[in-house]
Amino acid sequence: MSPTVFRYKKAKFYFFSREESRMHIHVLTPDGEAKFWMEPEIELAVTIHLKSKETNRLKKIIEEHQNEIVCAWKHQQDKR
């Protein structure tokens, strides 16, 4: 199961349930995908087929939606 947290244009920001305990978010775009750590600070964990310009843009979107992502993460953890 991979609950979608939000969508931004053609990008889907989501979690994989029961993956790992460190807070993170996955992003799927038409060009590729990425995973970002949310703690201790937002940083790129892994990318597949995305250029650095695109990963930087995605990071900025994540920063803008940080509160929403953290709340969704905590809500998901409470459901376990």
mmCIF file of the N, C-alpha and C atoms, coordinates in Angstrom:
data_MODEL
# 
_entry.id   MODEL 
# 
loop_
_atom_site.group_PDB 
_atom_site.id 
_atom_site.type_symbol 
_atom_site.label_atom_id 
_atom_site.label_alt_id 
_atom_site.label_comp_id 
_atom_site.label_asym_id 
_atom_site.label_entity_id 
_atom_site.label_seq_id 
_atom_site.pdbx_PDB_ins_code 
_atom_site.Cartn_x 
_atom_site.Cartn_y 
_atom_site.Cartn_z 
_atom_site.occupancy 
_atom_site.B_iso_or_equiv 
_atom_site.pdbx_formal_charge 
_atom_site.auth_seq_id 
_atom_site.auth_comp_id 
_atom_site.auth_asym_id 
_atom_site.auth_atom_id 
_atom_site.pdbx_PDB_model_num 
ATOM 1   N N  . MET A 1 1  ? 0.844  -1.175 0.000   1.00 0.00 ? 1  MET A N  1 
ATOM 2   C CA . MET A 1 1  ? 0.000  0.000  0.000   1.00 0.00 ? 1  MET A CA 1 
ATOM 3   C C  . MET A 1 1  ? 0.890  1.239  0.000   1.00 0.00 ? 1  MET A C  1 
ATOM 4   N N  . SER A 1 2  ? 0.529  2.237  -0.800  1.00 0.00 ? 2  SER A N  1 
ATOM 5   C CA . SER A 1 2  ? 1.316  3.462  -0.854  1.00 0.00 ? 2  SER A CA 1 
ATOM 6   C C  . SER A 1 2  ? 0.390  4.680  -0.850  1.00 0.00 ? 2  SER A C  1 
ATOM 7   N N  . PRO A 1 3  ? 0.052  5.151  0.351   1.00 0.00 ? 3  PRO A N  1 
ATOM 8   C CA . PRO A 1 3  ? -0.864 6.290  0.436   1.00 0.00 ? 3  PRO A CA 1 
ATOM 9   C C  . PRO A 1 3  ? -0.268 7.565  -0.175  1.00 0.00 ? 3  PRO A C  1 
ATOM 10  N N  . THR A 1 4  ? -1.044 8.235  -1.005  1.00 0.00 ? 4  THR A N  1 
ATOM 11  C CA . THR A 1 4  ? -0.629 9.504  -1.589  1.00 0.00 ? 4  THR A CA 1 
ATOM 12  C C  . THR A 1 4  ? -0.852 10.605 -0.565  1.00 0.00 ? 4  THR A C  1 
ATOM 13  N N  . VAL A 1 5  ? 0.178  11.413 -0.329  1.00 0.00 ? 5  VAL A N  1 
ATOM 14  C CA . VAL A 1 5  ? 0.069  12.538 0.592   1.00 0.00 ? 5  VAL A CA 1 
ATOM 15  C C  . VAL A 1 5  ? -0.485 13.741 -0.153  1.00 0.00 ? 5  VAL A C  1 
ATOM 16  N N  . PHE A 1 6  ? 0.087  14.034 -1.334  1.00 0.00 ? 6  PHE A N  1 
ATOM 17  C CA . PHE A 1 6  ? -0.438 15.099 -2.183  1.00 0.00 ? 6  PHE A CA 1 
ATOM 18  C C  . PHE A 1 6  ? 0.135  14.945 -3.590  1.00 0.00 ? 6  PHE A C  1 
ATOM 19  N N  . ARG A 1 7  ? -0.444 15.685 -4.501  1.00 0.00 ? 7  ARG A N  1 
ATOM 20  C CA . ARG A 1 7  ? 0.046  15.749 -5.878  1.00 0.00 ? 7  ARG A CA 1 
ATOM 21  C C  . ARG A 1 7  ? 0.364  17.207 -6.186  1.00 0.00 ? 7  ARG A C  1 
ATOM 22  N N  . TYR A 1 8  ? 1.395  17.387 -6.985  1.00 0.00 ? 8  TYR A N  1 
ATOM 23  C CA . TYR A 1 8  ? 1.769  18.727 -7.433  1.00 0.00 ? 8  TYR A CA 1 
ATOM 24  C C  . TYR A 1 8  ? 2.077  18.619 -8.922  1.00 0.00 ? 8  TYR A C  1 
ATOM 25  N N  . LYS A 1 9  ? 1.254  19.247 -9.717  1.00 0.00 ? 9  LYS A N  1 
ATOM 26  C CA . LYS A 1 9  ? 1.338  19.124 -11.173 1.00 0.00 ? 9  LYS A CA 1 
ATOM 27  C C  . LYS A 1 9  ? 1.352  17.638 -11.533 1.00 0.00 ? 9  LYS A C  1 
ATOM 28  N N  . LYS A 1 10 ? 2.415  17.128 -12.145 1.00 0.00 ? 10 LYS A N  1 
ATOM 29  C CA . LYS A 1 10 ? 2.445  15.719 -12.549 1.00 0.00 ? 10 LYS A CA 1 
ATOM 30  C C  . LYS A 1 10 ? 3.185  14.830 -11.554 1.00 0.00 ? 10 LYS A C  1 
ATOM 31  N N  . ALA A 1 11 ? 3.554  15.389 -10.398 1.00 0.00 ? 11 ALA A N  1 
ATOM 32  C CA . ALA A 1 11 ? 4.308  14.624 -9.398  1.00 0.00 ? 11 ALA A CA 1 
ATOM 33  C C  . ALA A 1 11 ? 3.383  14.108 -8.302  1.00 0.00 ? 11 ALA A C  1 
ATOM 34  N N  . LYS A 1 12 ? 3.619  12.868 -7.911  1.00 0.00 ? 12 LYS A N  1 
ATOM 35  C CA . LYS A 1 12 ? 2.869  12.235 -6.823  1.00 0.00 ? 12 LYS A CA 1 
ATOM 36  C C  . LYS A 1 12 ? 3.831  12.072 -5.639  1.00 0.00 ? 12 LYS A C  1 
ATOM 37  N N  . PHE A 1 13 ? 3.429  12.568 -4.478  1.00 0.00 ? 13 PHE A N  1 
ATOM 38  C CA . PHE A 1 13 ? 4.222  12.477 -3.255  1.00 0.00 ? 13 PHE A CA 1 
ATOM 39  C C  . PHE A 1 13 ? 3.523  11.470 -2.345  1.00 0.00 ? 13 PHE A C  1 
ATOM 40  N N  . TYR A 1 14 ? 4.232  10.418 -1.957  1.00 0.00 ? 14 TYR A N  1 
ATOM 41  C CA . TYR A 1 14 ? 3.565  9.318  -1.261  1.00 0.00 ? 14 TYR A CA 1 
ATOM 42  C C  . TYR A 1 14 ? 4.519  8.584  -0.324  1.00 0.00 ? 14 TYR A C  1 
ATOM 43  N N  . PHE A 1 15 ? 3.925  7.719  0.514   1.00 0.00 ? 15 PHE A N  1 
ATOM 44  C CA . PHE A 1 15 ? 4.666  6.839  1.408   1.00 0.00 ? 15 PHE A CA 1 
ATOM 45  C C  . PHE A 1 15 ? 4.457  5.400  0.966   1.00 0.00 ? 15 PHE A C  1 
ATOM 46  N N  . PHE A 1 16 ? 5.412  4.544  1.283   1.00 0.00 ? 16 PHE A N  1 
ATOM 47  C CA . PHE A 1 16 ? 5.197  3.105  1.254   1.00 0.00 ? 16 PHE A CA 1 
ATOM 48  C C  . PHE A 1 16 ? 4.895  2.719  2.688   1.00 0.00 ? 16 PHE A C  1 
ATOM 49  N N  . SER A 1 17 ? 3.800  2.094  2.920   1.00 0.00 ? 17 SER A N  1 
ATOM 50  C CA . SER A 1 17 ? 3.510  1.694  4.291   1.00 0.00 ? 17 SER A CA 1 
ATOM 51  C C  . SER A 1 17 ? 4.426  0.550  4.702   1.00 0.00 ? 17 SER A C  1 
ATOM 52  N N  . ARG A 1 18 ? 4.802  0.581  5.945   1.00 0.00 ? 18 ARG A N  1 
ATOM 53  C CA . ARG A 1 18 ? 5.662  -0.443 6.562   1.00 0.00 ? 18 ARG A CA 1 
ATOM 54  C C  . ARG A 1 18 ? 7.034  -0.544 5.904   1.00 0.00 ? 18 ARG A C  1 
ATOM 55  N N  . GLU A 1 19 ? 7.566  0.559  5.435   1.00 0.00 ? 19 GLU A N  1 
ATOM 56  C CA . GLU A 1 19 ? 8.892  0.511  4.822   1.00 0.00 ? 19 GLU A CA 1 
ATOM 57  C C  . GLU A 1 19 ? 9.959  0.629  5.903   1.00 0.00 ? 19 GLU A C  1 
ATOM 58  N N  . GLU A 1 20 ? 10.318 1.818  6.301   1.00 0.00 ? 20 GLU A N  1 
ATOM 59  C CA . GLU A 1 20 ? 11.334 2.002  7.330   1.00 0.00 ? 20 GLU A CA 1 
ATOM 60  C C  . GLU A 1 20 ? 10.889 3.108  8.271   1.00 0.00 ? 20 GLU A C  1 
ATOM 61  N N  . SER A 1 21 ? 11.478 3.132  9.448   1.00 0.00 ? 21 SER A N  1 
ATOM 62  C CA . SER A 1 21 ? 10.982 4.036  10.481  1.00 0.00 ? 21 SER A CA 1 
ATOM 63  C C  . SER A 1 21 ? 11.449 5.482  10.325  1.00 0.00 ? 21 SER A C  1 
ATOM 64  N N  . ARG A 1 22 ? 12.559 5.721  9.640   1.00 0.00 ? 22 ARG A N  1 
ATOM 65  C CA . ARG A 1 22 ? 13.033 7.094  9.456   1.00 0.00 ? 22 ARG A CA 1 
ATOM 66  C C  . ARG A 1 22 ? 12.090 7.833  8.503   1.00 0.00 ? 22 ARG A C  1 
ATOM 67  N N  . MET A 1 23 ? 11.656 9.021  8.930   1.00 0.00 ? 23 MET A N  1 
ATOM 68  C CA . MET A 1 23 ? 10.668 9.759  8.156   1.00 0.00 ? 23 MET A CA 1 
ATOM 69  C C  . MET A 1 23 ? 11.222 10.126 6.777   1.00 0.00 ? 23 MET A C  1 
ATOM 70  N N  . HIS A 1 24 ? 10.428 9.831  5.746   1.00 0.00 ? 24 HIS A N  1 
ATOM 71  C CA . HIS A 1 24 ? 10.827 10.105 4.369   1.00 0.00 ? 24 HIS A CA 1 
ATOM 72  C C  . HIS A 1 24 ? 9.588  10.197 3.483   1.00 0.00 ? 24 HIS A C  1 
ATOM 73  N N  . ILE A 1 25 ? 9.786  10.660 2.260   1.00 0.00 ? 25 ILE A N  1 
ATOM 74  C CA . ILE A 1 25 ? 8.705  10.762 1.282   1.00 0.00 ? 25 ILE A CA 1 
ATOM 75  C C  . ILE A 1 25 ? 9.241  10.312 -0.076  1.00 0.00 ? 25 ILE A C  1 
ATOM 76  N N  . HIS A 1 26 ? 8.414  9.616  -0.822  1.00 0.00 ? 26 HIS A N  1 
ATOM 77  C CA . HIS A 1 26 ? 8.747  9.203  -2.189  1.00 0.00 ? 26 HIS A CA 1 
ATOM 78  C C  . HIS A 1 26 ? 8.057  10.157 -3.152  1.00 0.00 ? 26 HIS A C  1 
ATOM 79  N N  . VAL A 1 27 ? 8.676  10.364 -4.307  1.00 0.00 ? 27 VAL A N  1 
ATOM 80  C CA . VAL A 1 27 ? 8.092  11.212 -5.345  1.00 0.00 ? 27 VAL A CA 1 
ATOM 81  C C  . VAL A 1 27 ? 8.184  10.470 -6.670  1.00 0.00 ? 27 VAL A C  1 
ATOM 82  N N  . LEU A 1 28 ? 7.071  10.415 -7.370  1.00 0.00 ? 28 LEU A N  1 
ATOM 83  C CA . LEU A 1 28 ? 7.009  9.789  -8.686  1.00 0.00 ? 28 LEU A CA 1 
ATOM 84  C C  . LEU A 1 28 ? 6.613  10.855 -9.695  1.00 0.00 ? 28 LEU A C  1 
ATOM 85  N N  . THR A 1 29 ? 7.418  11.013 -10.737 1.00 0.00 ? 29 THR A N  1 
ATOM 86  C CA . THR A 1 29 ? 7.127  11.961 -11.813 1.00 0.00 ? 29 THR A CA 1 
ATOM 87  C C  . THR A 1 29 ? 7.147  11.191 -13.137 1.00 0.00 ? 29 THR A C  1 
ATOM 88  N N  . PRO A 1 30 ? 6.687  11.801 -14.215 1.00 0.00 ? 30 PRO A N  1 
ATOM 89  C CA . PRO A 1 30 ? 6.762  11.120 -15.509 1.00 0.00 ? 30 PRO A CA 1 
ATOM 90  C C  . PRO A 1 30 ? 8.203  10.806 -15.938 1.00 0.00 ? 30 PRO A C  1 
ATOM 91  N N  . ASP A 1 31 ? 9.167  11.545 -15.396 1.00 0.00 ? 31 ASP A N  1 
ATOM 92  C CA . ASP A 1 31 ? 10.561 11.362 -15.802 1.00 0.00 ? 31 ASP A CA 1 
ATOM 93  C C  . ASP A 1 31 ? 11.353 10.413 -14.910 1.00 0.00 ? 31 ASP A C  1 
ATOM 94  N N  . GLY A 1 32 ? 10.869 10.148 -13.723 1.00 0.00 ? 32 GLY A N  1 
ATOM 95  C CA . GLY A 1 32 ? 11.610 9.292  -12.800 1.00 0.00 ? 32 GLY A CA 1 
ATOM 96  C C  . GLY A 1 32 ? 11.044 9.368  -11.402 1.00 0.00 ? 32 GLY A C  1 
ATOM 97  N N  . GLU A 1 33 ? 11.869 8.983  -10.446 1.00 0.00 ? 33 GLU A N  1 
ATOM 98  C CA . GLU A 1 33 ? 11.400 8.989  -9.071  1.00 0.00 ? 33 GLU A CA 1 
ATOM 99  C C  . GLU A 1 33 ? 12.533 9.317  -8.115  1.00 0.00 ? 33 GLU A C  1 
ATOM 100 N N  . ALA A 1 34 ? 12.137 9.669  -6.885  1.00 0.00 ? 34 ALA A N  1 
ATOM 101 C CA . ALA A 1 34 ? 13.124 10.027 -5.874  1.00 0.00 ? 34 ALA A CA 1 
ATOM 102 C C  . ALA A 1 34 ? 12.567 9.706  -4.495  1.00 0.00 ? 34 ALA A C  1 
ATOM 103 N N  . LYS A 1 35 ? 13.485 9.639  -3.552  1.00 0.00 ? 35 LYS A N  1 
ATOM 104 C CA . LYS A 1 35 ? 13.130 9.463  -2.143  1.00 0.00 ? 35 LYS A CA 1 
ATOM 105 C C  . LYS A 1 35 ? 13.901 10.522 -1.372  1.00 0.00 ? 35 LYS A C  1 
ATOM 106 N N  . PHE A 1 36 ? 13.200 11.225 -0.489  1.00 0.00 ? 36 PHE A N  1 
ATOM 107 C CA . PHE A 1 36 ? 13.814 12.260 0.321   1.00 0.00 ? 36 PHE A CA 1 
ATOM 108 C C  . PHE A 1 36 ? 13.647 11.935 1.800   1.00 0.00 ? 36 PHE A C  1 
ATOM 109 N N  . TRP A 1 37 ? 14.737 12.080 2.552   1.00 0.00 ? 37 TRP A N  1 
ATOM 110 C CA . TRP A 1 37 ? 14.657 12.001 4.005   1.00 0.00 ? 37 TRP A CA 1 
ATOM 111 C C  . TRP A 1 37 ? 14.016 13.289 4.494   1.00 0.00 ? 37 TRP A C  1 
ATOM 112 N N  . MET A 1 38 ? 13.212 13.191 5.528   1.00 0.00 ? 38 MET A N  1 
ATOM 113 C CA . MET A 1 38 ? 12.579 14.359 6.139   1.00 0.00 ? 38 MET A CA 1 
ATOM 114 C C  . MET A 1 38 ? 13.288 14.769 7.426   1.00 0.00 ? 38 MET A C  1 
ATOM 115 N N  . GLU A 1 39 ? 14.113 13.887 7.948   1.00 0.00 ? 39 GLU A N  1 
ATOM 116 C CA . GLU A 1 39 ? 14.803 14.190 9.199   1.00 0.00 ? 39 GLU A CA 1 
ATOM 117 C C  . GLU A 1 39 ? 16.212 13.635 9.164   1.00 0.00 ? 39 GLU A C  1 
ATOM 118 N N  . PRO A 1 40 ? 17.166 14.200 9.795   1.00 0.00 ? 40 PRO A N  1 
ATOM 119 C CA . PRO A 1 40 ? 17.045 15.402 10.629  1.00 0.00 ? 40 PRO A CA 1 
ATOM 120 C C  . PRO A 1 40 ? 16.789 16.664 9.812   1.00 0.00 ? 40 PRO A C  1 
ATOM 121 N N  . GLU A 1 41 ? 17.044 16.606 8.503   1.00 0.00 ? 41 GLU A N  1 
ATOM 122 C CA . GLU A 1 41 ? 16.675 17.700 7.609   1.00 0.00 ? 41 GLU A CA 1 
ATOM 123 C C  . GLU A 1 41 ? 16.286 17.092 6.267   1.00 0.00 ? 41 GLU A C  1 
ATOM 124 N N  . ILE A 1 42 ? 15.643 17.875 5.445   1.00 0.00 ? 42 ILE A N  1 
ATOM 125 C CA . ILE A 1 42 ? 15.202 17.370 4.144   1.00 0.00 ? 42 ILE A CA 1 
ATOM 126 C C  . ILE A 1 42 ? 16.416 17.227 3.230   1.00 0.00 ? 42 ILE A C  1 
ATOM 127 N N  . GLU A 1 43 ? 16.629 15.995 2.760   1.00 0.00 ? 43 GLU A N  1 
ATOM 128 C CA . GLU A 1 43 ? 17.740 15.746 1.837   1.00 0.00 ? 43 GLU A CA 1 
ATOM 129 C C  . GLU A 1 43 ? 17.413 14.565 0.939   1.00 0.00 ? 43 GLU A C  1 
ATOM 130 N N  . LEU A 1 44 ? 17.990 14.584 -0.230  1.00 0.00 ? 44 LEU A N  1 
ATOM 131 C CA . LEU A 1 44 ? 17.783 13.519 -1.207  1.00 0.00 ? 44 LEU A CA 1 
ATOM 132 C C  . LEU A 1 44 ? 18.425 12.225 -0.725  1.00 0.00 ? 44 LEU A C  1 
ATOM 133 N N  . ALA A 1 45 ? 17.652 11.156 -0.712  1.00 0.00 ? 45 ALA A N  1 
ATOM 134 C CA . ALA A 1 45 ? 18.172 9.837  -0.329  1.00 0.00 ? 45 ALA A CA 1 
ATOM 135 C C  . ALA A 1 45 ? 18.580 9.046  -1.572  1.00 0.00 ? 45 ALA A C  1 
ATOM 136 N N  . VAL A 1 46 ? 17.705 9.038  -2.570  1.00 0.00 ? 46 VAL A N  1 
ATOM 137 C CA . VAL A 1 46 ? 17.982 8.283  -3.796  1.00 0.00 ? 46 VAL A CA 1 
ATOM 138 C C  . VAL A 1 46 ? 17.148 8.877  -4.933  1.00 0.00 ? 46 VAL A C  1 
ATOM 139 N N  . THR A 1 47 ? 17.679 8.762  -6.136  1.00 0.00 ? 47 THR A N  1 
ATOM 140 C CA . THR A 1 47 ? 16.943 9.228  -7.308  1.00 0.00 ? 47 THR A CA 1 
ATOM 141 C C  . THR A 1 47 ? 17.130 8.239  -8.449  1.00 0.00 ? 47 THR A C  1 
ATOM 142 N N  . ILE A 1 48 ? 16.115 8.114  -9.266  1.00 0.00 ? 48 ILE A N  1 
ATOM 143 C CA . ILE A 1 48 ? 16.174 7.252  -10.443 1.00 0.00 ? 48 ILE A CA 1 
ATOM 144 C C  . ILE A 1 48 ? 15.716 8.073  -11.643 1.00 0.00 ? 48 ILE A C  1 
ATOM 145 N N  . HIS A 1 49 ? 16.627 8.308  -12.562 1.00 0.00 ? 49 HIS A N  1 
ATOM 146 C CA . HIS A 1 49 ? 16.358 8.992  -13.828 1.00 0.00 ? 49 HIS A CA 1 
ATOM 147 C C  . HIS A 1 49 ? 15.973 10.466 -13.708 1.00 0.00 ? 49 HIS A C  1 
ATOM 148 N N  . LEU A 1 50 ? 16.282 11.124 -12.580 1.00 0.00 ? 50 LEU A N  1 
ATOM 149 C CA . LEU A 1 50 ? 15.984 12.552 -12.453 1.00 0.00 ? 50 LEU A CA 1 
ATOM 150 C C  . LEU A 1 50 ? 17.281 13.347 -12.415 1.00 0.00 ? 50 LEU A C  1 
ATOM 151 N N  . LYS A 1 51 ? 17.286 14.485 -13.081 1.00 0.00 ? 51 LYS A N  1 
ATOM 152 C CA . LYS A 1 51 ? 18.446 15.369 -13.083 1.00 0.00 ? 51 LYS A CA 1 
ATOM 153 C C  . LYS A 1 51 ? 18.439 16.213 -11.814 1.00 0.00 ? 51 LYS A C  1 
ATOM 154 N N  . SER A 1 52 ? 19.589 16.748 -11.464 1.00 0.00 ? 52 SER A N  1 
ATOM 155 C CA . SER A 1 52 ? 19.704 17.508 -10.220 1.00 0.00 ? 52 SER A CA 1 
ATOM 156 C C  . SER A 1 52 ? 18.787 18.726 -10.203 1.00 0.00 ? 52 SER A C  1 
ATOM 157 N N  . LYS A 1 53 ? 18.554 19.348 -11.344 1.00 0.00 ? 53 LYS A N  1 
ATOM 158 C CA . LYS A 1 53 ? 17.637 20.494 -11.403 1.00 0.00 ? 53 LYS A CA 1 
ATOM 159 C C  . LYS A 1 53 ? 16.236 20.072 -10.957 1.00 0.00 ? 53 LYS A C  1 
ATOM 160 N N  . GLU A 1 54 ? 15.798 18.905 -11.410 1.00 0.00 ? 54 GLU A N  1 
ATOM 161 C CA . GLU A 1 54 ? 14.475 18.399 -11.040 1.00 0.00 ? 54 GLU A CA 1 
ATOM 162 C C  . GLU A 1 54 ? 14.426 17.993 -9.569  1.00 0.00 ? 54 GLU A C  1 
ATOM 163 N N  . THR A 1 55 ? 15.464 17.345 -9.073  1.00 0.00 ? 55 THR A N  1 
ATOM 164 C CA . THR A 1 55 ? 15.456 16.957 -7.656  1.00 0.00 ? 55 THR A CA 1 
ATOM 165 C C  . THR A 1 55 ? 15.482 18.194 -6.756  1.00 0.00 ? 55 THR A C  1 
ATOM 166 N N  . ASN A 1 56 ? 16.180 19.239 -7.175  1.00 0.00 ? 56 ASN A N  1 
ATOM 167 C CA . ASN A 1 56 ? 16.167 20.489 -6.402  1.00 0.00 ? 56 ASN A CA 1 
ATOM 168 C C  . ASN A 1 56 ? 14.778 21.112 -6.384  1.00 0.00 ? 56 ASN A C  1 
ATOM 169 N N  . ARG A 1 57 ? 14.088 21.059 -7.518  1.00 0.00 ? 57 ARG A N  1 
ATOM 170 C CA . ARG A 1 57 ? 12.714 21.593 -7.588  1.00 0.00 ? 57 ARG A CA 1 
ATOM 171 C C  . ARG A 1 57 ? 11.789 20.790 -6.680  1.00 0.00 ? 57 ARG A C  1 
ATOM 172 N N  . LEU A 1 58 ? 11.942 19.468 -6.695  1.00 0.00 ? 58 LEU A N  1 
ATOM 173 C CA . LEU A 1 58 ? 11.116 18.614 -5.838  1.00 0.00 ? 58 LEU A CA 1 
ATOM 174 C C  . LEU A 1 58 ? 11.403 18.870 -4.361  1.00 0.00 ? 58 LEU A C  1 
ATOM 175 N N  . LYS A 1 59 ? 12.661 19.084 -4.036  1.00 0.00 ? 59 LYS A N  1 
ATOM 176 C CA . LYS A 1 59 ? 13.020 19.381 -2.646  1.00 0.00 ? 59 LYS A CA 1 
ATOM 177 C C  . LYS A 1 59 ? 12.330 20.658 -2.173  1.00 0.00 ? 59 LYS A C  1 
ATOM 178 N N  . LYS A 1 60 ? 12.286 21.672 -3.020  1.00 0.00 ? 60 LYS A N  1 
ATOM 179 C CA . LYS A 1 60 ? 11.616 22.927 -2.655  1.00 0.00 ? 60 LYS A CA 1 
ATOM 180 C C  . LYS A 1 60 ? 10.125 22.711 -2.431  1.00 0.00 ? 60 LYS A C  1 
ATOM 181 N N  . ILE A 1 61 ? 9.514  21.878 -3.259  1.00 0.00 ? 61 ILE A N  1 
ATOM 182 C CA . ILE A 1 61 ? 8.087  21.563 -3.076  1.00 0.00 ? 61 ILE A CA 1 
ATOM 183 C C  . ILE A 1 61 ? 7.886  20.846 -1.749  1.00 0.00 ? 61 ILE A C  1 
ATOM 184 N N  . ILE A 1 62 ? 8.767  19.916 -1.430  1.00 0.00 ? 62 ILE A N  1 
ATOM 185 C CA . ILE A 1 62 ? 8.684  19.193 -0.154  1.00 0.00 ? 62 ILE A CA 1 
ATOM 186 C C  . ILE A 1 62 ? 8.835  20.161 1.014   1.00 0.00 ? 62 ILE A C  1 
ATOM 187 N N  . GLU A 1 63 ? 9.766  21.094 0.901   1.00 0.00 ? 63 GLU A N  1 
ATOM 188 C CA . GLU A 1 63 ? 9.945  22.093 1.962   1.00 0.00 ? 63 GLU A CA 1 
ATOM 189 C C  . GLU A 1 63 ? 8.668  22.905 2.165   1.00 0.00 ? 63 GLU A C  1 
ATOM 190 N N  . GLU A 1 64 ? 8.009  23.260 1.074   1.00 0.00 ? 64 GLU A N  1 
ATOM 191 C CA . GLU A 1 64 ? 6.762  24.029 1.153   1.00 0.00 ? 64 GLU A CA 1 
ATOM 192 C C  . GLU A 1 64 ? 5.635  23.221 1.782   1.00 0.00 ? 64 GLU A C  1 
ATOM 193 N N  . HIS A 1 65 ? 5.681  21.912 1.653   1.00 0.00 ? 65 HIS A N  1 
ATOM 194 C CA . HIS A 1 65 ? 4.624  21.033 2.168   1.00 0.00 ? 65 HIS A CA 1 
ATOM 195 C C  . HIS A 1 65 ? 5.091  20.230 3.389   1.00 0.00 ? 65 HIS A C  1 
ATOM 196 N N  . GLN A 1 66 ? 6.151  20.659 4.010   1.00 0.00 ? 66 GLN A N  1 
ATOM 197 C CA . GLN A 1 66 ? 6.750  19.897 5.111   1.00 0.00 ? 66 GLN A CA 1 
ATOM 198 C C  . GLN A 1 66 ? 5.750  19.573 6.217   1.00 0.00 ? 66 GLN A C  1 
ATOM 199 N N  . ASN A 1 67 ? 4.985  20.551 6.661   1.00 0.00 ? 67 ASN A N  1 
ATOM 200 C CA . ASN A 1 67 ? 4.020  20.300 7.744   1.00 0.00 ? 67 ASN A CA 1 
ATOM 201 C C  . ASN A 1 67 ? 2.990  19.250 7.341   1.00 0.00 ? 67 ASN A C  1 
ATOM 202 N N  . GLU A 1 68 ? 2.507  19.341 6.133   1.00 0.00 ? 68 GLU A N  1 
ATOM 203 C CA . GLU A 1 68 ? 1.528  18.377 5.620   1.00 0.00 ? 68 GLU A CA 1 
ATOM 204 C C  . GLU A 1 68 ? 2.116  16.963 5.593   1.00 0.00 ? 68 GLU A C  1 
ATOM 205 N N  . ILE A 1 69 ? 3.360  16.846 5.155   1.00 0.00 ? 69 ILE A N  1 
ATOM 206 C CA . ILE A 1 69 ? 4.023  15.538 5.078   1.00 0.00 ? 69 ILE A CA 1 
ATOM 207 C C  . ILE A 1 69 ? 4.234  14.962 6.469   1.00 0.00 ? 69 ILE A C  1 
ATOM 208 N N  . VAL A 1 70 ? 4.722  15.783 7.387   1.00 0.00 ? 70 VAL A N  1 
ATOM 209 C CA . VAL A 1 70 ? 4.972  15.317 8.757   1.00 0.00 ? 70 VAL A CA 1 
ATOM 210 C C  . VAL A 1 70 ? 3.674  14.868 9.420   1.00 0.00 ? 70 VAL A C  1 
ATOM 211 N N  . CYS A 1 71 ? 2.615  15.636 9.259   1.00 0.00 ? 71 CYS A N  1 
ATOM 212 C CA . CYS A 1 71 ? 1.315  15.254 9.839   1.00 0.00 ? 71 CYS A CA 1 
ATOM 213 C C  . CYS A 1 71 ? 0.815  13.938 9.235   1.00 0.00 ? 71 CYS A C  1 
ATOM 214 N N  . ALA A 1 72 ? 0.946  13.783 7.926   1.00 0.00 ? 72 ALA A N  1 
ATOM 215 C CA . ALA A 1 72 ? 0.508  12.545 7.269   1.00 0.00 ? 72 ALA A CA 1 
ATOM 216 C C  . ALA A 1 72 ? 1.347  11.361 7.745   1.00 0.00 ? 72 ALA A C  1 
ATOM 217 N N  . TRP A 1 73 ? 2.654  11.578 7.920   1.00 0.00 ? 73 TRP A N  1 
ATOM 218 C CA . TRP A 1 73 ? 3.539  10.515 8.403   1.00 0.00 ? 73 TRP A CA 1 
ATOM 219 C C  . TRP A 1 73 ? 3.108  10.062 9.805   1.00 0.00 ? 73 TRP A C  1 
ATOM 220 N N  . LYS A 1 74 ? 2.878  11.032 10.677  1.00 0.00 ? 74 LYS A N  1 
ATOM 221 C CA . LYS A 1 74 ? 2.477  10.711 12.056  1.00 0.00 ? 74 LYS A CA 1 
ATOM 222 C C  . LYS A 1 74 ? 1.126  9.998  12.072  1.00 0.00 ? 74 LYS A C  1 
ATOM 223 N N  . HIS A 1 75 ? 0.224  10.435 11.223  1.00 0.00 ? 75 HIS A N  1 
ATOM 224 C CA . HIS A 1 75 ? -1.094 9.791  11.133  1.00 0.00 ? 75 HIS A CA 1 
ATOM 225 C C  . HIS A 1 75 ? -0.941 8.332  10.678  1.00 0.00 ? 75 HIS A C  1 
ATOM 226 N N  . GLN A 1 76 ? -0.074 8.116  9.700   1.00 0.00 ? 76 GLN A N  1 
ATOM 227 C CA . GLN A 1 76 ? 0.180  6.747  9.207   1.00 0.00 ? 76 GLN A CA 1 
ATOM 228 C C  . GLN A 1 76 ? 0.772  5.896  10.315  1.00 0.00 ? 76 GLN A C  1 
ATOM 229 N N  . GLN A 1 77 ? 1.701  6.460  11.078  1.00 0.00 ? 77 GLN A N  1 
ATOM 230 C CA . GLN A 1 77 ? 2.335  5.707  12.165  1.00 0.00 ? 77 GLN A CA 1 
ATOM 231 C C  . GLN A 1 77 ? 1.326  5.352  13.254  1.00 0.00 ? 77 GLN A C  1 
ATOM 232 N N  . ASP A 1 78 ? 0.393  6.253  13.530  1.00 0.00 ? 78 ASP A N  1 
ATOM 233 C CA . ASP A 1 78 ? -0.647 6.003  14.545  1.00 0.00 ? 78 ASP A CA 1 
ATOM 234 C C  . ASP A 1 78 ? -1.558 4.838  14.139  1.00 0.00 ? 78 ASP A C  1 
ATOM 235 N N  . LYS A 1 79 ? -1.726 4.635  12.833  1.00 0.00 ? 79 LYS A N  1 
ATOM 236 C CA . LYS A 1 79 ? -2.602 3.573  12.336  1.00 0.00 ? 79 LYS A CA 1 
ATOM 237 C C  . LYS A 1 79 ? -1.977 2.190  12.453  1.00 0.00 ? 79 LYS A C  1 
ATOM 238 N N  . ARG A 1 80 ? -0.672 2.138  12.694  1.00 0.00 ? 80 ARG A N  1 
ATOM 239 C CA . ARG A 1 80 ? 0.024  0.835  12.772  1.00 0.00 ? 80 ARG A CA 1 
ATOM 240 C C  . ARG A 1 80 ? -0.333 0.079  14.016  1.00 0.00 ? 80 ARG A C  1 
# 
